[in-house]
């Protein structure tokens, strides 16, 4: 199994868990068999770019996020991923409000 396939699979699994989805739920959203998601996460299958785009959309992440394959993620990276996972599904108005609150808390201007 190639390193890229394994890391990509780990990234999909990471974002799937952040989204609170099972493999079956993700498979249903994408329109594939659960085994397809399982093979992807194990790194034993490499889907097409179009399928990866559908998976990213179902997870609420950018396609590019699936290809950020750093060796190790810091605690800061993980916390940022968790925050983004929560706000990505919100409206632009909600995200702007959250950003305003964050600026007020941390004393930064827009």
Secondary structure, 3 states (H helix, E strand, C coil): CCHHHHHHHHHHHHHHHHCCCCHHHHHHHHCCCHHHHHHHHHCCCCCCHHHHHHHHHHHCCCHHHHCCCCCCCCHHHHHHHHHHHHHCCCCHHHHHHHHHHHHHHHCCCC
